[in-house]
Amino acid sequence: MEKLIIRPSGEDGYRVFSVRMKRELLDKLDAIAAETNRSRNEVIGLLLDFALEHAAVEKRPPEDRQGGEGG
């Protein structure tokens, strides 16, 4: 007979954390979730995946960085 393997909670590669956001943003997320029949969590994950693939960090010149000489 096959065995049922039960893993400890949190061992699926996902982590739970909280995020603060404005009500208007939450309402937009909920509208997308309802329209696409997906969970809010799934919509957030899809949007974050897309954003991270298309984001770029703009580097500041050294003289503009805080904490340097005279700043």
C-alpha atoms as one frame of an Amber mdcrd trajectory, in Angstrom:
protein
   0.000   0.000   0.000   1.217   3.563  -0.784   2.125   5.750   2.150   0.746
   9.217   2.687   3.713  11.522   3.222   2.883  14.460   5.466   5.434  17.251
   5.459   5.770  19.946   8.113   3.882  23.154   7.427   5.882  25.729   5.497
   7.935  23.143   3.602   6.228  23.851   0.260   8.588  26.685  -0.682   6.084
  29.405   0.169   6.278  31.865   3.035   3.485  33.851   4.605   3.961  37.547
   5.374   1.765  40.586   5.811   1.637  43.668   3.617   0.113  47.074   4.302
  -1.605  48.751   1.378  -4.155  51.440   0.714  -7.781  50.381   0.506  -8.002
  51.576  -3.115  -5.221  49.199  -4.164  -6.839  46.315  -2.313 -10.139  47.081
  -4.053  -8.408  46.939  -7.448  -6.787  43.606  -6.574 -10.126  42.209  -5.441
 -11.798  43.374  -8.657  -9.179  41.589 -10.777  -9.501  38.472  -8.622 -13.276
  38.452  -9.018 -13.147  39.092 -12.767 -10.599  36.308 -13.361 -11.989  33.861
 -10.791  -8.628  33.707  -9.028  -7.758  34.240  -5.393  -6.358  37.564  -4.242
  -3.156  35.731  -3.321  -2.822  34.261  -6.817  -3.372  37.667  -8.461  -0.738
  39.265  -6.216   1.725  36.491  -7.054   1.129  36.884 -10.799   1.535  40.645
 -10.619   4.723  40.389  -8.557   6.208  37.803 -10.938   5.520  40.136 -13.867
   6.832  43.215 -12.077  10.064  41.536 -10.983  10.743  40.266 -14.519  10.240
  43.749 -15.965  11.797  45.931 -13.266  15.143  47.673 -13.418  17.032  49.454
 -10.668  18.394  52.838 -11.618  21.816  53.478 -10.115  22.555  56.905  -8.678
  25.906  58.557  -9.287  28.214  58.297  -6.244  27.927  62.032  -5.455  24.119
  61.704  -5.052  24.292  58.923  -2.452  23.509  59.812   1.152  26.097  59.309
   3.830  29.039  60.372   1.705  31.411  63.221   2.460  29.636  66.491   3.053
  26.270  64.804   3.120
